[in-house]
Amino acid sequence: KLGKNILEIGPFFNPLITPEKFPEKNIFYWENDNHVLKWIAKKYKNSMPIYCDLNKIEGNSLLKLKLETQKEFKRFEEKEEKFDSVVISHVFNYIDYKLFLIVLRDFLKRGGLLFVNNVIDYGLPQFFSLKRPKNNPEIIHTLKELGYTILDKEIISTKDKNHQPNERLVIVARRK
């Protein structure tokens, strides 16, 4: 059900989607850390790591991302340069997540799946965006507003409220 072309956004050094776990899939990574991109390219020879400045997802930066993504799609002789599935885990706190979801919609096929894993205010606060989501209902509302159907949603309570007071939101959504 994931389809052939899968994108993972911000995998860092621990991608969830790998060629070993998902053989015969075209796996793309958008990442803004060049050290991670080099590591991914070396470790996962059949993957497509692409530089993506997640904080500047407009103008020339967006155009460059589109061109780099198109170039990688051409390696597989794909007719449609869109993803069947997108996985995004623990990235929303660092970006203008609404703008990012708007841009991402153009890269995801109609009927394509979006997997979101997020904990509000989890991570490195010094790098948090002022345009991050403030709560889980806001994320759900934004996804619906942008034309996604929520297929599955789970809110997981934290085991250690002192370390992480906020709940984890896991969503599977389909682009209309």
C-alpha positions in Angstrom: 0.0 0.0 0.0 3.0 2.3 0.3 3.4 2.4 -3.4 6.7 2.4 -5.3 8.0 5.9 -4.6 8.5 6.7 -1.0 9.9 9.9 0.5 11.2 10.2 4.1 11.6 13.8 5.3 14.4 14.6 7.8 15.6 11.0 8.5 18.8 12.2 10.1 21.1 9.2 10.9 18.2 6.9 11.6 15.9 6.5 8.6 12.6 4.7 9.2 12.4 3.7 5.5 15.4 1.9 4.1 16.1 -0.2 1.1 16.7 -3.2 3.3 13.3 -2.9 4.9 11.6 -2.0 1.7 13.3 -3.7 -1.2 12.1 -2.9 -4.8 10.9 0.5 -3.7 12.3 3.8 -4.8 13.3 5.6 -1.6 14.0 9.3 -1.5 15.2 11.4 1.5 14.9 15.1 1.9 17.4 16.3 4.5 19.0 19.6 5.3 22.2 18.3 6.9 25.0 17.6 4.3 26.8 15.2 6.7 23.6 13.1 6.9 23.1 13.2 3.1 26.7 11.9 2.6 26.2 9.1 5.1 22.8 8.1 3.6 24.3 8.0 0.1 27.2 5.8 1.3 25.1 3.5 3.5 22.0 3.1 1.2 23.5 3.0 -2.4 20.1 2.6 -4.1 18.4 5.6 -2.3 18.0 9.1 -3.4 19.2 11.6 -0.8 18.3 15.2 -1.7 19.3 18.4 0.0 16.2 20.2 1.2 16.4 23.3 3.4 13.2 22.7 5.3 13.3 26.2 6.7 13.3 27.9 3.2 10.8 25.9 1.3 9.9 28.7 -1.2 11.3 30.7 -4.0 14.7 29.5 -5.4 15.1 26.9 -2.7 11.8 25.3 -3.6 12.7 25.4 -7.3 16.0 23.7 -6.6 14.3 21.1 -4.6 11.8 20.4 -7.4 14.6 20.1 -10.0 16.7 17.8 -7.8 13.7 15.6 -7.1 12.7 15.5 -10.8 16.3 14.5 -11.6 16.2 11.6 -9.2 12.8 10.4 -10.5 14.2 10.3 -14.1 16.8 7.8 -12.9 13.9 5.4 -12.5 12.2 6.4 -15.7 9.0 7.3 -13.7 6.3 8.9 -15.8 4.8 10.8 -12.9 7.2 12.7 -10.6 5.2 12.3 -7.5 5.5 10.2 -4.3 3.1 7.4 -3.4 3.9 7.8 0.3 5.6 10.4 2.5 7.0 9.8 6.0 7.7 12.7 8.3 8.8 12.1 11.8 9.8 14.7 14.4 10.3 17.5 12.0 7.3 19.8 12.5 8.8 21.5 15.6 11.7 22.9 13.5 9.8 24.3 10.5 6.9 26.4 9.3 4.9 23.2 9.2 1.8 24.6 7.5 3.8 26.1 4.6 5.7 22.8 4.3 2.4 20.8 4.1 1.1 23.0 1.4 4.3 22.6 -0.6 4.4 18.8 0.1 0.9 18.4 -1.3 2.3 19.1 -4.8 4.8 16.3 -4.5 2.3 13.7 -3.3 0.0 11.8 -5.7 -3.7 12.1 -5.3 -4.6 9.3 -3.0 -1.1 9.2 -1.7 -0.4 8.4 1.9 1.2 10.8 4.5 2.5 9.3 7.7 3.2 11.8 10.5 4.9 11.1 13.8 5.2 14.2 16.0 5.5 15.2 19.7 4.8 18.9 20.3 7.9 20.7 21.6 10.1 17.6 21.6 13.7 18.0 20.6 16.1 20.9 20.7 14.3 24.1 21.7 17.0 26.4 20.5 16.2 25.3 17.0 12.3 25.4 17.3 10.4 27.4 14.7 8.0 30.1 15.9 5.7 28.5 13.2 5.7 25.0 14.7 2.3 23.5 15.7 1.2 24.4 19.2 -0.9 21.2 19.8 -2.1 18.0 18.2 -5.6 19.2 17.3 -4.0 22.0 15.3 -2.0 19.5 13.2 -5.2 17.4 12.6 -7.2 20.5 11.6 -4.4 21.7 9.3 -4.2 18.4 7.5 -8.0 18.3 7.0 -8.0 21.9 5.8 -5.3 21.1 3.3 -7.3 18.3 1.7 -6.1 15.2 3.6 -8.4 12.5 4.9 -7.4 11.1 8.3 -7.3 7.3 7.9 -5.9 6.5 11.2 -4.8 8.5 14.2 -3.3 7.5 17.6 -2.4 9.7 20.5 0.2 8.0 22.7 0.7 9.2 26.2 4.3 9.7 27.4 5.7 7.3 29.9 7.9 9.9 31.5 6.1 13.3 32.0 9.2 14.8 33.5 11.3 14.1 30.4 8.5 14.7 27.8 5.2 16.0 29.0 3.5 16.1 25.6 1.7 13.2 23.9 2.9 11.6 20.6 0.6 12.0 17.6 0.8 9.4 14.9 -1.4 9.9 11.8 -1.9 8.2 8.5 -3.7 10.5 6.1 -4.6 10.3 2.4 -4.4 13.2 0.0 -7.7 13.8 -1.7 
